[in-house]
Amino acid sequence: MENEILTIIRDGCTETYSPGWLRNNRRIRIGNLSPGRGLDPYYSTLFPFYGSEAVRNNIPAWFRFQNAAEMTVELLLGGTLHYTQDKITEDVHPGEIYIIHKGSDTQFEQRPGEHFHRLRLMFRGNLVIPLAMSLQLTGERIIPLQDPETAAAKFREIIDLLAAPNPDGAVISALGYALLTSIAGQTGQQKKMPPLLEQILSSINGDLSYRYSIADFARQHGCGVHTLMRLFRKHLGITPSAYRERLRFEQACRLLHTTDLSVKEISERLGYCDQLYFSAAFRKRAGYPPTVYRRKQSGLPWE
């Protein structure tokens, strides 16, 4: 098994790891909280549910997230990291943050003779995408930090709380939010999001049953569809339709995972014309139908 490629399918994401990935990572600290333990209100909204600090020396390796299930934030403390996200390849250096965005296709590579020392936090919840949008982190991948040591201390504080015997979900969620806000403040994007776009995002996020079209939102806010699309592309790096579909998929996953609603009931709640169309759309994004998603159990080799 140690010499075989490891593949895990969970939450609509296919994770693939090179042989020996876990065996050759030296974990300095690790924290992981699954749903339950009274944490579900935080876990389902915004929660840094997994964190680790790891070192890897001189052993080539790679992993790939297809349709990444969470937003992963990594801080490199030493060595070099090589990432390709949505066909854009970049090198990450010490003192820099790298963000793997939820829904992205991302591959990491460690080349012969290289090493790394990095901190990682994985965020999940139905507020992850809206928060990334509002903080203008969408489209950001590499963020140089002014004070990496202070950021590293914040990572370690969260990881240690995740590993504590009686974790406080409210504190962990708040610290995760504060960390993302702090990172966003160093992106160099000093411009505030236009008030019109903020208002449109608020309306879209509140339309949980998907009663309105993109054209409806444009009319409601007194602008044309082309203006709305330019605002999304300029400030968020994504189309309005793609933004809505990511939200819809996230809500579908959450309802499948946390409720006993039937697939038909979920499809109706999310505004699909029928159950078959919902199942086909879910399968296209996740790689398998919602009934299979509901049955799957996850194994988590994230070190």
Secondary structure, DSSP 8 states (H G I E B T S, - for coil): -TTS-EEEEETTEEEEE-TTTTTT-EEEEEEE--S-TT-HHHHTTSEEEEEEEEEEES--EEEEEES-SSEEEEEEEEE-EEEEETTEEEEE-TTEEEEE-TT-EEEEEE-TT-EEEEEEEEEESTTHHHHHHHTT-TT--EEE-S-HHHHHHHHHHHHHHHTSSS--HHHHHHHHHHHHHHHHTTSS--S---HHHHHHHHHHHH-TT--S-HHHHHHHTT--HHHHHHHHHHHHSS-HHHHHHHHHHHHHHHHHHH----HHHHHHHTT-S-HHHHHHHHHHHHSS-HHHHHH--------
